[in-house]
Amino acid sequence: MATYPDYRARYGDWALVVGGSEGLGEALARDLARRGMNLALVARSAEKLQSTADAIAGEYGVETVAIPADLGQRDVLDHLLSGLGGREISFMIYNCAAENDGEFLALDLDRHMNTIQVNCIAPTVLMHHFGKQMVRRKRGGILLCSSISAFQGSYAWAAYAASKAYEMILGEGLWYELKDHGVDVAALMLGATNTPNFKRLFGGHGDKSFENFPSFEAPQEPVDASAALFAQIDREWLPLIFANAKDEEATKAASALPKTELIAMVGEPMRAIYTRKFAAGCA
């Protein structure tokens, strides 16, 4: 039987997993539970969230609390604090993301502003609040779920890629800034991951649109991405942690290309995908 480090002793009693009802968030929550942490799970769907919280509590013998919340709302921190009921958060994972797909000017401005709220403003607010508490206690852990799309602009995903670059750089900066205060920080760099949301957007493994797209031909399973993360941070926290070696190798190779060539390499397959989607009336 596998043994796991004791994160409750290392960090504290409670972890907050934002975007924790399914897919990668659920996998991350389960890996925290395996390491002994009680869990406060946050997502929009109250029923699904409570079901996940109950299942994890029953399987791992930890305490869980479900806090339904919309990260697109500006008062989300007040809502979370009310749901936490005074519980101190010593480990935070921000796995929530707005994923608008479509040409930038074809989308309403409100959708772009929601992307910025969910992917940039909300994690900043939560990290600032809970990070201060962790620094005062001189221990804690913060993980931002970013994306390999952060390394270049992307056709039909321009605002999303930009927001993920913000999360990546924020994670890198705070990795250095907070480590002397006893707080571990990292950005998890994710490629295509076969989550329920990925399937809703792209059809998962069955969508042949991705057969020629770098790293998209075989989306990673969420449990494997989570396992790769924890295998690393159990040993050492790095500023950027890739969810699999293939994405890390591809990213390093791509970084040697001229930026114009890299953007085109990513953009042209995406343009072809969206051309087919629009033609089929799926946009």
N, C-alpha and C positions, 0 to 999 in steps of 0.2 A: 504494500500500500504506500502511495506517495506521501511524503512529508513536506510541509511547507513552512516558511519562516513565520514567526509570530508578529504580524504587523500591528496588532493591538498593543503589544509591549513596545514596539518600535516607534509607533506614531501616536497612538491613543485609541479611544474606544469606537468612535463613529466616523464613517466615511460617507461622503455625499457623492452620488453618481447622477449627474444631470444628463438626461437622455438614457435612462436605465431600464426601460420597460421591455426591450426586445433587442435582437441582433447583437451588435458589438457591445452596446451598453449593458445588456444582460450578461454577456460573457465576462466583461470586466467586473461586474458586480459579483458574479459567482467566484471569480478568482480572488477577490478581496475577502469574500466570506470564507473561502478555503484557508485564508491566512488569519482568520479569527475576528475580522472587523464586523461590527454592527453596521447596518446600511440604511441610509436615507435615500430613497430612489425618487427621482423627479422625471416627469414626462407629462404630455398633454392628456393622454387617454387614461382616465381614472380607473376604469375597469381592468384594462390590460396591466396597468401599473400595479394595482393591488394584487392581481393574480401572480405576477412575477415576484412581488415582495413576499407573499405567503409561501410560494414554492421554495424560495431561497431560505426563508426562516425554517421551514419544515425539514429541508434537506441538510442544512449545515448547522442548525441549532444556534443561530445568531438572532439578534433582534433586528427587525426591519420596520421602517415606517414609509408609507407611500404619500408623496406630496404632489398631487396634480397641479401643474403650472404651465403657463405659456411663456416661454422665454422671449417672445416678441413683445411682451408688455413691459413698460418702463418701470413699474413698481414690483417687479418680480422678486427682488431681494426681500422686501417687506413680506411678501407672500411666503417665501421660503422660510424666513425666520419664524413666522407664525406657525408654520407646519412643523418646524423643528422643535418647538416648545422648550427652548433652552438647552437642547443638546449641543455639545461642543463638537465642531467638525475639525478633525485632525488630518483628513485626507480627502482631497477633492478631485474628481474626474469630470471634466467638461466635455461631454460627448454629443451635445446638441448642435444641430446645424440646419440652417435654411439652405435649400439646394435648388435654386431657381435655374432652369435651363431654358435657353432661348437667346436669340440675338439681343444684344444690350438695348438697342433703341426700340425693339419690338415689344419689350416688356414695360408695364407700367412702372413709373418711378417708385410707387409705394412698395412694389415687390423688392426692388433694390434696397430701399431703406430698411425693409424688414430683414433682409440678408445681413445688413450692417448691424442692426440691433441684435439679432440672434448670434451672429458669428463673431462680432467684435465688441459691442458695447456690453452685452450681458456677461460674457466671460471676464471682461475687465472689471466690472462692478463686483462680481462674486470673488474673483481673485484678490481684489483690493481688500474686501471685507474679511474674508476668511484667512487670507495671507497675513494680515495684521495680527489676528488672533494666534496663528501658528508661530509667528516671530516672537510674540510675547511669551509663549510657552516653550520656545526654543526647540520645537520639533514639528514636523508636518510634511505632507506630500501633496503636490499639485501636478496634475497631468492634463494637458490640453490635447485633444484629438484634432490634429491638423490633416494635411493631405499632400501627396506628392504633386498635386496641381499647384501648390504654392510656389514651385520653382520656376514657373513660366506662365505667361498669359495664355488663355485658352478660349478658342472660338466657342461661342454660345454659353460659356461659363465664366465670363470675364469678372463679374462682381464676386462670384463664389471663390474663384482662384485668388483674387485680391484679398478677400477676407481670410482665407486660409494662410496666406502669406503673413498677414497680421498676427494670427495665432502662433505661427511658427517663430517669428522674430520675437514676439513677446515671451514665448517659452524659453528661447535661447538666452535672452537678456536676464530673465529672472532666475534661470539656472545658476548664473554667475552671481547675481545680486543677492540672492537669498541663501545660498549654500553656507555662508559663514554664520548664518543665524539658525542653522539646524533644519532648514526647510528644503526639501528636495523638489525640484521642478524639472519637467521635461515636456517636449512636444512629441506626440506619437505621429509618425508620418505614415499615412495609410494610402495604399493604392486601391485598386478595385476590390471591394469586399462584398461578399454575397449576403448582404443584409436584406431584411424585408424592404427597406426603403430603396436599395439598389434595384431590387426586382420590380418595385413599383415604377421606377424611373426608366429602366432599361430592359426589363424582362429577364434579368439574371443570366444564367448559363445558356439559356435557350435563344438569346438574341444574337444572331449571326452578324449584326452590325459591327460587333467589336472584334471580329476575327483578325483584322489587320491593325488593330490599335495597340500600341505598346502597353504591355502588362495587363490588358483587358481580356485576353483570350481565356484566362482561367481565374476568375475572381477568387480571392482567398476566403476561407470560411472564418466567421467571427471568432470562433473558439481558438483557431490557430493564431490569429492576430493578437488576441489577448494573451495567449500562452507565450508568444514571442516577446511581448512587452514585459511580462512579469519575470520571464527567464533572465532578462537584462537587469531590471531594477532590483531583483532579489540580490544581485551581485553589486551593481554600480549604476547610478543614474548618469545618463549622458544628456547633453542639451537636446539632441534629436535622436529618437529611437525609431528605426524602421520596423514595420510590421512583418516584413520578410526580407530575406537576403536578395531575392530577385529584384525587388523594387529599389533597394539600396544600390545594387550594382548598376541598374539601368539609369538611376539618377546620377550617379558618379560619371558614367560614360557620357550622358547627355550634357553634363556641365562643361565638358570640353568643347562642345559645339558653339559656333557663333550664335548669339541670342536670336537673330533673325531666322536662322536655320532651325533652331530648337522650337520656336513658336510655330513655324510652318509645319514641322514634323508632327506636332501635336494637333495643330489646327486643321490641317487638310483632312485627316480621317474624321474629325468631329464635324467638319463641314459636310462631308459625304453622308454621315449618319443623319444629320439634321435635314439635309436635302431629301433623303428617303422618308424621314418622318413627316416632313411637311407635305410631300407628294402623296403620302398615304392618309393625310388628314389627321395625323396624330399630334400635331404641334399644339 
